[in-house]
Amino acid sequence: MVDTVKIILIVVAVLAVASILAVSIKTDGLTGGTIIKKVSCYNDHDCDDHNSLTEDFCKNSGTEGSLCVNKLMN
């Protein structure tokens, strides 16, 4: 009887830990991505990588979704 109670307590403890981890992962959004709430660029000049072989431009300039693109020219 004592062994059965120990096994039940261990199973309950493991399930509790698994539930807590599942909730924290779901609410915090652990996806491996990084969300940066700042503007990356305002114009094409902000994206200049000083490489004459690339075309540098700002996509979605002035917004939180902005990003620099440095595209190789043919």
C-alpha positions as CSV (number, residue, x, y, z in Angstrom):
1,M,0.0,0.0,0.0
2,V,2.8,2.4,0.9
3,D,4.6,1.8,-2.4
4,T,1.3,2.5,-4.3
5,V,0.9,5.8,-2.6
6,K,4.5,6.8,-3.4
7,I,4.1,5.9,-7.0
8,I,0.8,8.0,-7.2
9,L,2.5,11.0,-5.5
10,I,5.5,10.8,-8.0
11,V,3.1,10.6,-11.0
12,V,1.1,13.6,-9.7
13,A,4.3,15.6,-9.1
14,V,5.6,14.8,-12.6
15,L,2.3,15.8,-14.2
16,A,2.2,19.0,-12.1
17,V,5.7,20.0,-13.3
18,A,4.8,19.1,-16.9
19,S,1.6,21.2,-16.7
20,I,3.5,24.2,-15.3
21,L,6.1,24.0,-18.1
22,A,3.4,23.6,-20.8
23,V,1.5,26.7,-19.5
24,S,4.7,28.8,-19.3
25,I,5.8,27.8,-22.8
26,K,2.3,28.6,-24.2
27,T,2.0,32.0,-22.6
28,D,5.6,33.2,-23.1
29,G,5.8,31.9,-26.6
30,L,9.1,30.2,-26.5
31,T,9.6,29.8,-30.2
32,G,13.2,30.7,-30.7
33,G,12.4,34.0,-32.3
34,T,13.2,37.4,-31.0
35,I,10.7,40.2,-31.1
36,I,12.4,43.6,-31.2
37,K,10.1,46.5,-30.7
38,K,12.2,49.2,-32.3
39,V,12.6,50.7,-35.8
40,S,15.5,49.1,-37.6
41,C,15.7,51.7,-40.4
42,Y,14.1,55.0,-41.5
43,N,15.6,55.2,-45.0
44,D,17.9,53.3,-47.4
45,H,21.0,55.1,-46.1
46,D,20.5,53.5,-42.7
47,C,21.0,50.1,-44.4
48,D,24.3,50.9,-46.1
49,D,26.7,48.0,-45.5
50,H,29.6,49.7,-47.3
51,N,29.7,46.9,-49.9
52,S,29.6,48.1,-53.5
53,L,28.3,44.7,-54.7
54,T,25.0,45.0,-52.8
55,E,21.9,47.1,-53.3
56,D,20.9,48.3,-49.8
57,F,17.4,49.3,-49.0
58,C,15.0,49.7,-46.1
59,K,11.8,47.7,-46.2
60,N,8.8,49.1,-44.2
61,S,10.8,52.2,-43.3
62,G,10.0,53.9,-40.0
63,T,7.9,51.1,-38.6
64,E,8.5,48.4,-36.0
65,G,8.4,45.9,-38.9
66,S,11.2,47.7,-40.8
67,L,14.3,45.7,-41.8
68,C,17.4,46.3,-43.9
69,V,17.9,44.3,-47.1
70,N,21.4,44.0,-48.6
71,K,20.8,42.3,-51.9
72,L,23.7,41.2,-54.2
73,M,23.6,42.9,-57.5
74,N,24.1,40.9,-60.7
